[in-house]
């Protein structure tokens, strides 16, 4: 069997229970997938060095070998905080209003991708399969090819691919997309993002996309397809059944004191639609005064990317909005929103999901959204909760039995909460069974196998 070399911006070993944090969907999914392979996971350590040396730090943790490098301050500023998180992230989430186009960001992005290429290249053996992840590293494949790497290489994009009319607002968009064609396989979360990509290839590059996923541009032919990522169902079910989850379940139930719980769990990110969610929930409170005091929204939102200004701004506006809604509706013995800016361990999360009668997951745009799948996996089959899910999350294409909402519409969110609260048990069970079958069968193992099979060719 070939070795697998996974390359992503950050390498994250699974955190021990109790050390919660916004680990991110990518880390959660990949550490599980990598355990089965001989091979390694290469990326940035998260640390800064005065000067880039190319020194690789090897570690073995929980069955996964990781190889990490440190980056310079300027690299982190331009490549990570800059091009990745202030240019590509907003643009790919349809927020051209927030996307910043700055040549120093683009230069830093190229430079760090080259640093990745020159450092990882000596570790690559002829039969290795190379699997590059996410928007931080789009040009890496091209740079490895330029250095003579002939291995099979695949790229998976965890976030949406934007419509062509938005993507063309990016300076040098063509070069970025052409560099993707250095890979042999390009994977997207959903057919929708794939469709936007093929549309760009045909409109802007004059390429041709065949129904079997073959994309031809100039003399180059690559395979592009949708591979929806799943959760590690087995691992998560064990977390749900753990004593830690039982304690967390009891803790939440006890503090709920007979009130119904609506839960949201998201990295603090503008793409997750938290403000719109709070406003939708506020509308519900306004329209249903019979429910005041009888339910609450538990929003867990660990901060992320704190060095980027827009993230500071969203944090401030959520502090303000949750405070305002609480001030407006709270009673001496009840607050409508429990807004928590900290992360929890996975077992805690599993217990909280199970204790919540409703999950309110309303991103404005999301590549997939693993929280929605985790919520489903955590439910009691005899008495499951209701998932309210944004139609703009990739997961909505699979979880069709959720209550799908338009996250921009306060009325839609409010109506869905009302419907979820009144939903008869038989309907809850029927919807949950259909969703759970999908979450269980199309899990992270299925995702990884489908992708690696295509990559192996
Ligand atoms: C990107 C794409 C795509 C969250 N808070 C805590 C915690 N988490 C975990 C969740 C879940 C993961 O982080 C978040 O995954 P999502 O998929 O919801 O979102 P992103 O971080 O934006 O991930 C996304 C994903 O990549 C995978 O391809 O689905 O569309 O944006 O697993 O449980 N985990 C712990 N404590 C927390 O407080 N332990």
Boltz pocket constraint, residues with backbone or C-beta under 6 A from the ligand:
constraints:
  - pocket:
      binder: B
      contacts: [[A, 19], [A, 20], [A, 21], [A, 22], [A, 23], [A, 24], [A, 25], [A, 26], [A, 28], [A, 29], [A, 158], [A, 159], [A, 229], [A, 265], [A, 266], [A, 267], [A, 300], [A, 302], [A, 342], [A, 343], [A, 344], [A, 345], [A, 346], [A, 349], [A, 366], [A, 367], [A, 368], [A, 369], [A, 370], [A, 371], [A, 372], [A, 374]]
      max_distance: 6.0
